[in-house]
Amino acid sequence: MIVDVFPVSRRLESFLSASELATPVLVLDPDVVADRYVAFLTAFSAATVHFAVKACPEPAVLHRLQTLGCSFDVASRDEVRRALSAGAAPSALCYGNPIRSPGEVADASKAGVTRFVTDSVEDLGVLAEHAAGARIQVRLLVSDNGAAARFAGKFGAAPGEAIRLLRETAATGLSAEGVAFHVGSQQTRPAAYAEAARQALAVAGAAGLRRPVLNVGGGFPVPYRSPVPDLSSFATAIDAAVRTAVRTGVVEGVDLMVEPGRAVAAEAGVLRARVLRVSHRPGLDHRRWVYLNVGRYSGLAETEGEAIAYPLRVPGRAGPHGPVVLAGPPCDGDDVLYRRTPCELPLSLRAGDAVDLLVAGAYTASYSSIGFNGIPPLTVHVL
């Protein structure tokens, strides 16, 4: 089944149409976050859902999810603090980032966090020293073909090394509980999850784990400008891999974890920007160049390589459209958002017009810089 682009929520539309907002601003609707979380519970009925805090670390969003029983994937000292401040129990946190200092591990352990993901013998030693007795998942290196944002081997242990790490965990006073993986962000192939799950369970079985935790990570896609498979397609693919592993005796059972971020938060947000200038550039480009007051360094980092193509709209402007190049505001040549990605905006577009970037609730405010080129971080308004 294919799902189409989701409409903006009625609450968001009502607020945006009735408010004069200083831009750029990201407006979030926690009701949409809650709906998407429930959709994951429905699709992955046997799984524990951990929201990836880095996707949208707004306190009101985290609190709303916590009241619904959501657990959290955290990647830093600050994300641990944010999740706990939102009311989450330490047992509901999984410290999924294996790139961290000994001090960060010690602080998380002191705060009560007992579940960590690792992918190296060096980090395993740090965990043994500073998080004694913790439950450990080993992150497996898997293919991320089909993802919009790939990891290029930064994370994950090769299968043989992953087996060795799981076997050595017990000797360090830690508890080996399972295998984690991540198939890349905005991953549109259910088969990628199925193949990674098969590999991960083979590693778990070879390491002697009879009922492992299988942490399939995040990366689930949302429809920006193109339809994507619905959640049930991914759940079915993963379930088939798990059933095969159990039927063939690779493992006796599986406890499933999923860690969505984008797929829970993206559709909850609209980023409203304004046009700084519309330029005709004879001799350079037949298209108009449209410069916005938000760019790659102030919230739109995922436009790097034009990986994520946000849907665009111009409230109050109708009539014929024409092609544009879209760019951000800083004095930096890298901040051209869409040069290859087709973009058409009204021919009547003028400086000062509002431009909405839709499906922008994930990885926008959390990517915004502190002040590159003197531009302040992205403002966030939560309904």
N, C-alpha and C positions, 0 to 999 in steps of 0.2 A: 504493500500500500504506500502511496506517495502523499505527503501532506503539502499543502500550498503555503504561501507566505501568510503568517498570522496577522490579523488586524491589530491595530493599537487598541488597548483596552478603553472602555467607555470612560473610566475615571481619568485616565491620562488625557484622552481627547478633550474632556470637559475642562480639565485644569489648564491645558495648553491654550485652549480657545478663549478662556476667561481671564488669563493672567498676562500681565506685561512683565516679562522676565528679563533680567540682565543676562546677557549671553557671553560666552557659551555656558550652558547649564545642562546637566543630566537630570532628568526627572524619572523617578522610579515608582512603580506601583507594586507594593509587597503582595497584593492579592494575586498578581500574576505569578510571582515567585512561588507562592503557596500552591497555586493550581499546578504548576509544573512539577513541584515536589511530589504532589499527590499522583501525578501521572507516572512518575518513576516508581512509586510504591505499587501502583497498579500493574505496570509492565513487568517489574522485577519483584514479584510478590514474595519471593523467598529470600530476598537480599536485604542487607542493611545499607541504607543510603547515607553517605557522608558528603555533605556539600563542600566543594572546594572553595575555601574562604577567599583565596586570591582572586577569584572571578568577580566578587562583589562584596567587599568587606564592610559595607555600611552596617552600623549597629542595629538599626531598625529591621533590616533584612535578616540579619543573623538571629535577632530575637524572635522574629516571626517564625523562622524555621525551627528554632529551638522549642517553641511552644507546640509545634506539630510533632515533636519527637525526633527531629533530624539530628544526625551525628555530623561531625565535621572533619574534613581533611585540612590540616594546618601545615604551613611550610616555613614558619619563622617564629621567633619569640613573640613578636607583636601579634601574629595571628592566634597564637595560643591565648594571649591575654584577651583579645577581642572575643574569641569563642567563649571563654570562661565568663567574661563580663556580660555576655548575652544570656547567661544562665545555663550553659552547657555543663554537664558533669565531666570531670577529667577523663573518665572512662569512655566518654563518647568521642574523644579526639584520637585521630591517627596522625602522627607526625610523619608526613609522607615525603618530605624533601630530604634526600640523603646527603645534601651538601650543606653542612652546618658545623659550627665550632663546638668544641667540648663544653664551653660555657652555655651555649644554647641548649645542648642536650641536658646538662645538669639542671638548668632552670626549668625546663619542661618536666623533668622527672620530679623535681621538688614541688612543682605545681600539681602533681598527681597523674601526669600523662604516662601511660604504661605501654602504649603501642607505637612502634617505630618501624619505618621502612628503611632498608639498607641495600647497598649494592656493591660493597667493597670490604675487604678484610681490614682496611685501615679504619673505616667507620665502625665496623663491628667491635674493634678494640676500644674505641671511644664509648660506645654504648655499654660495653661490659664494665668499664670503669665508672661511668657517670649515671647509668640507668640500670643498676643491678636488678635482675628479675624481670626485666621488660619482655614483652611479647614482640617477636621480630618477624617481619615479612621481608623476603628477599625479592628485590625488583629484577625481573628478567628482561634482557634485551630482546625486543621483538620487532618485527617489521612495522613501519608506520607509513607504508605506501598507501596512497589514497587520502592522506590527511592534508589539510590546508597549511597547517603549521607542524613541521616535523622536528624531531629532537636530535637528529644527526649523531646519534650514538653518545650523547652527553650522559645519559642515564642508562642503568641496567647492566647486569652481569650476563655473560655468555652462559649457556646451559650448564656446561661442566663446572664453571666457577660458581654458579648459583647452587648447584648440588653440594659443592664443598662448603659453601657458606652456611647452608642449612644444617649440614652435619656438624660443623664446628660451633654452631650457636650454643648447643647444650653444654659443651665443654667450657664455655665462657660464663656460665651461670645465667644465661638468657634462655628464653623459651621460643623455639622455632614454631611459628603457627601457620605459615603459609607462604604463598607466592603472589607478588603483585606485578602488574605490567601497565603500560600505557601505549596505545597504538597511534598517538598523535592527536592534535586538536582539530576539531571540525572534520572528524573521520566519517566518511560517507559510506564505507563498505562494511556491512555486517559480517562478511566473511573474515575481515581482519580480526575482529574480536574472537570469532570461532577458532581460527588458527592459533592465535595467541593463547587462548584458554587451553587448547589441546597441548601446546608446548609447555605451558605452566604446570598443568596437572601431571604431565610426564616427569617434569623436574621434581615436583612434590613427591610423587610416588617413588622415584629413584632415591630420594633422600630419606625415605622411610616414613613419610607423613601419611597416615591412613585416612584422616579426615581433615584436610587442610582448609585454611581460609584461602579463597581465591578472590583476590582484589583486582577487578578488571579495569580499575582506574576511571578516567573520564574520557573526554574527547568526543562525546556524543554530539551530533551536528544539529544546527538549527537552520531553518530556511532564511537566508538573507535575500538573495535574488533568484535562487533556484530551489526547486523542491528537493527534499531529502527523505530517505526512508523513515518511517515512523518508529517509535521506541520499541514496539512489539517485534519489529524485524530484528533488532539487535538482541532483544531478550530471547527470542526463539533461537537465534544462532548460537548464543552462549549456552543456552539450556541444552541444545543438541550435543555440544562438545562435552558438557558435564555428564550427561546421561551416557554417552559412549565411554567415557573414562571410567565411570562406575560399573557399567555393564561388563567391560573387559577386564576389570580387576585392577586397573591402574591405581585407583583409590577406592575407598569404601563409601565415601560421602564427601560433600563439599559444603562449606559455609561461605556464601557469596557476599561480596561487598562491591558497591559501585560508588564512584566519586565524581558525580557530575558537577560542573560549574557553569559553563556557558549555557548548557541546555536547560538549566533551571533559571538563570538570571537574565539572559540576553533579551528575551521578549518582554521583559518587565520595564525596559527603559527606552526613552526617546532623548536623543541629544540634540538640543536646539542651538543652532549657531546663527551667525549673521554674515552676510556678504560684505566684505571690506571693499572689494573692487571687482568690476568686470572689465577685462581688457581684451581688445583686439590687437593681435601681434603680427602685423603684415611681414611677410618674408620669413617668419618662424613657424607659424602654425595656422591652418585655416580655421581652427576652432577658437572659440572664446576661451580665455583663461579666467576662471572664477576663484578668487582668493577668499577663504573663510577666516573667521576669527578663532577657529580651532584647527589643530593639525596633529601631526604624528607625535609631537612631544607634549601635547596638552590633552591627550586622551585617545588618540587614534593610532596608537602604536601598531595595531594589527593591520593597518594598511601597508606596512612595510612589505615590499614585494607584491603589493596589491593582493595579499592573501585573503583578506576579508573585504567583501564588497557590500557595504551597507546600503540598503535601500534609501533613496532620497526623495524628499518631497518639498515643495515650496508653498506654504500656506498663503492663500490669497492671490496667487498668480496662476492664471489659466492661459489658454491659447497655444499657439504652435511652440514646439520644443526644438532645440538644436543641440549638437554635440558640444561638450566642454571638456577642458582639462581642469581638474579640481586640485587646489593647492592650499596649504596652511599658511599661517601668518609670519613665522620667524624668518630672519635673514639667514636662511640655511637652504642650500640647494637640494638637500635630501627630502625636504618636506613638500613633495608633490604626491598627493594622495592617489589620484587615478589619472594615469596617462594612457595606459593600454586598456583598462577596463572601460567599456562603453558607458558614458554618462550623458544624458540629455536633460537639459534644464530649460525652462521657458525662455523664449527669445526676448520677452519683456523684463527679464531679471535685471535688477538694479542694486547698487550699493545700498546697504541698510535692510534689504529683504531678509526675512527669516528663512533658514533652511533646516529642515529636520532630518537627522540621520536616525533611521528606525532600527529596531532590534539591537539596541546599543547598550543594554543593561550590564553586559559582561565585559570585563577587560577594557574598560574605558577610564573611569575615575581611578581605578587601581594602577593603571599604567601612566597616569598623568605625572609629569615631572614637577619638581618643587618650584622651578622658575627658570627654565631654559629661555634665554633671550629676554629675561625679565618678565615673561608671561606667567601669571599665577596659575596654580593648579586648578583643575576643573571643579567648578561648583556643583554640588549635588543637592537636589531637593527630593525628599521622600514623602509621598502622599500619606 
